Amino acid sequence: MAFLKRVSITVFSIFSIFIIWIILDSIIDNSLILPEPLVVFDSIINIFTDRQSILSILHTLLRLVISLLVASILGFILGLLAGLKKGFSYFMNPIVTMLRTIPVISVIVIILIILGFDLAPYAITFLMLFPLIYQGIQSGITHIDKEFIDVYDLEDNNIFTKILHCYIPLIAKDIRTSLLQSLGLGIKVLVMSEYLAQTQQSIGNELYMAKTNIEFSEVFAWSFILITIALLFELIINHYRRIKINL
């Protein structure tokens, strides 16, 4: 019953958004400002029936996966070390703080100048995701009840098996939270960098071309596709929320 209630409320919320959209469209009555819902829906269909558009989606998703994978591996390793070693945490704090506070546009401009247009989207996305994952892992490790560690040490004092069988299960919630935050931020930062770099075969470049050609229905269509992708990622991760990690 609780699940059906959540679904009903979600459907009602989405329906309300469309009702507001239809009302605003009738008031504004200007497709250059707010396209009609049916026109945007038609643009979405055209996108998914166009081979080039599908390739753009796949290439953007591939860039996101690669950037997230690298950020996750490095963030987990360094976050684990920072959680276990105070000295290393003090060393990493200024670096992570700088990455978290520097404006996204500044990072994009600097990386575009240093690495060029091809590698920039990967590096920019990595630099934005790494601090989230690092701090999530570090926080999870530092907040583990020391009694759990002491009990495990009585059975096995090997650091590698301790990480696999003790630390990872205990910070599973922190890992999921970090991934959810990273995916939401990652898709936005990646598309923004693709847009500015005009990366070929990318959603960002498709948005740039739609804006240049004054095809605002396509801009809205691509925006809805990005929202849907982010929601799908969230559903996939939340699907395993109740599954206990047992390596």
C-alpha positions in Angstrom: 0.0 0.0 0.0 2.8 2.4 0.8 4.4 1.7 -2.6 1.1 2.4 -4.4 0.7 5.6 -2.4 4.2 6.8 -3.4 3.5 5.9 -7.1 0.2 7.7 -7.0 1.7 10.9 -5.5 4.5 10.8 -8.1 2.1 10.4 -11.0 -0.1 13.2 -9.6 3.0 15.5 -9.3 4.0 14.8 -12.9 0.4 15.3 -14.1 0.4 18.7 -12.2 3.5 19.8 -14.0 2.0 19.1 -17.4 -1.2 21.0 -16.4 0.8 24.0 -15.3 2.8 23.7 -18.6 -0.4 23.7 -20.7 -1.8 26.7 -18.8 1.4 28.7 -19.2 1.6 27.8 -22.9 -1.9 29.1 -23.4 -1.1 32.3 -21.6 2.3 33.0 -23.2 1.3 31.7 -26.7 4.9 31.9 -28.0 6.7 28.8 -29.1 10.1 30.6 -28.9 9.6 31.0 -25.2 7.6 28.0 -24.2 7.0 25.2 -26.8 3.7 23.3 -26.7 3.9 19.9 -24.9 2.8 18.0 -28.0 5.5 19.6 -30.1 8.1 18.7 -27.4 6.8 15.2 -27.3 7.1 14.9 -31.1 10.7 16.2 -30.8 11.5 13.4 -28.3 10.2 10.8 -30.7 12.3 12.2 -33.5 15.4 12.1 -31.3 14.9 8.4 -30.5 14.3 7.6 -34.1 17.4 9.4 -35.3 20.6 7.3 -35.4 22.9 10.3 -34.8 20.9 11.4 -31.7 21.0 7.9 -30.2 24.8 7.8 -30.7 25.0 11.2 -29.0 23.2 9.8 -26.0 25.3 6.6 -25.9 28.6 8.6 -26.1 27.6 11.0 -23.4 26.6 8.0 -21.1 29.9 6.3 -21.9 31.8 9.5 -20.9 29.8 9.7 -17.7 30.5 6.0 -16.8 34.2 6.4 -17.5 34.5 9.6 -15.4 32.4 8.2 -12.6 34.4 4.9 -12.6 37.7 6.7 -12.3 36.4 9.1 -9.7 34.8 6.2 -7.7 38.0 4.2 -7.6 40.3 7.1 -6.7 37.7 8.6 -4.3 37.2 5.2 -2.5 40.9 4.5 -2.1 41.8 8.0 -0.9 38.7 8.4 1.1 39.4 5.1 2.8 43.0 6.2 3.6 41.8 9.6 4.9 39.2 7.8 7.1 41.9 5.5 8.6 44.8 8.0 8.8 44.3 11.4 10.3 47.5 12.7 8.8 46.5 11.8 5.3 43.1 13.4 5.9 44.8 16.7 6.9 46.8 16.5 3.7 43.8 16.0 1.5 41.5 18.6 3.1 42.8 21.7 1.3 42.8 19.9 -2.1 39.2 18.6 -1.7 38.0 21.9 -0.3 39.5 23.7 -3.3 37.8 21.3 -5.7 34.4 21.7 -3.9 34.4 25.5 -3.8 35.9 26.5 -7.1 33.2 27.6 -9.6 32.3 25.0 -12.2 32.7 27.4 -15.0 36.2 28.2 -13.8 37.1 24.5 -13.9 35.6 24.1 -17.3 37.6 27.1 -18.8 40.9 26.0 -17.2 40.6 22.4 -18.3 39.5 23.4 -21.8 42.7 25.4 -22.1 45.0 22.8 -20.6 43.6 19.6 -22.2 41.7 20.7 -25.2 38.2 19.9 -26.3 38.4 16.1 -26.5 39.6 15.2 -23.0 38.1 18.1 -21.2 34.6 16.6 -20.6 36.2 13.6 -18.9 38.5 15.6 -16.7 35.9 18.2 -15.7 33.4 15.6 -14.7 36.0 13.7 -12.7 37.1 16.8 -10.8 33.5 17.6 -9.9 32.6 14.0 -8.8 35.8 13.1 -7.0 35.2 15.3 -3.9 31.7 14.0 -3.4 32.8 10.4 -3.4 35.9 11.0 -1.4 34.1 12.9 1.4 31.3 10.4 1.4 33.7 7.5 1.9 35.8 9.4 4.4 32.8 10.4 6.5 31.4 6.9 6.4 34.7 5.4 7.7 35.2 7.9 10.5 31.6 7.4 11.8 31.9 3.6 12.0 31.4 2.4 15.6 34.9 1.3 16.7 33.3 -1.7 18.6 32.5 -3.3 15.2 36.1 -3.0 14.2 37.4 -4.4 17.4 35.1 -7.4 17.2 36.1 -8.1 13.6 39.8 -7.8 14.6 39.3 -10.8 17.0 38.4 -13.0 14.0 40.6 -11.6 11.3 43.2 -8.8 11.4 44.1 -8.8 7.6 43.5 -5.3 6.2 42.3 -6.4 2.8 39.6 -8.9 4.1 38.7 -6.3 6.8 38.0 -3.7 4.0 35.9 -6.3 2.0 34.0 -7.9 4.8 33.8 -5.1 7.4 34.3 -1.6 6.1 32.4 -1.8 2.8 29.2 -3.4 4.3 29.2 -0.8 7.1 29.5 2.2 4.7 27.2 0.7 2.1 24.7 3.5 2.7 27.3 6.2 2.3 28.5 4.6 -1.0 24.9 4.6 -2.4 24.4 8.2 -1.3 27.7 9.3 -2.9 26.8 7.5 -6.2 23.3 9.1 -6.3 24.8 12.6 -5.7 27.5 12.0 -8.2 25.2 10.8 -11.0 22.9 13.7 -10.6 25.8 16.2 -10.6 27.8 14.3 -13.2 25.2 14.3 -16.0 24.7 18.1 -15.5 28.4 19.0 -15.4 29.3 16.6 -18.3 26.6 18.0 -20.6 27.6 21.6 -19.7 31.2 20.8 -20.6 30.2 19.1 -23.8 28.1 22.1 -24.7 30.9 24.6 -24.2 33.5 22.3 -25.9 31.0 21.5 -28.7 32.1 17.8 -28.3 31.1 15.8 -31.3 28.5 13.1 -30.8 27.3 14.3 -27.4 24.1 15.6 -25.8 25.8 18.9 -25.1 26.5 19.4 -28.8 23.0 18.5 -29.7 21.7 21.2 -27.3 24.1 23.7 -28.8 22.9 22.9 -32.3 19.3 23.1 -31.2 19.9 26.5 -29.7 21.8 27.8 -32.7 19.0 26.7 -35.0 16.4 28.2 -32.7 14.8 24.8 -32.2 13.6 25.4 -28.7 11.3 22.3 -28.8 14.4 20.2 -29.2 16.1 22.0 -26.3 13.1 21.1 -24.1 13.1 17.5 -25.5 16.8 17.0 -24.7 16.2 18.5 -21.2 13.4 16.0 -20.5 15.7 13.2 -21.8 18.4 14.3 -19.3 15.9 14.4 -16.5 14.7 10.9 -17.4 18.3 9.6 -17.5 19.0 11.0 -14.0 15.8 9.5 -12.6 16.6 6.1 -14.1 20.0 6.1 -12.5 18.4 6.9 -9.2 15.9 4.1 -9.6 18.6 1.6 -10.4 20.7 2.5 -7.3 17.6 2.7 -5.0 16.6 -0.8 -6.3 19.5 -2.2 -4.3 18.9 -0.1 -1.2 17.6 -3.1 0.8 20.2 -5.5 -0.5 22.9 -6.1 2.0 26.4 -6.0 0.6 28.1 -9.2 1.4 31.4 -9.7 -0.4 
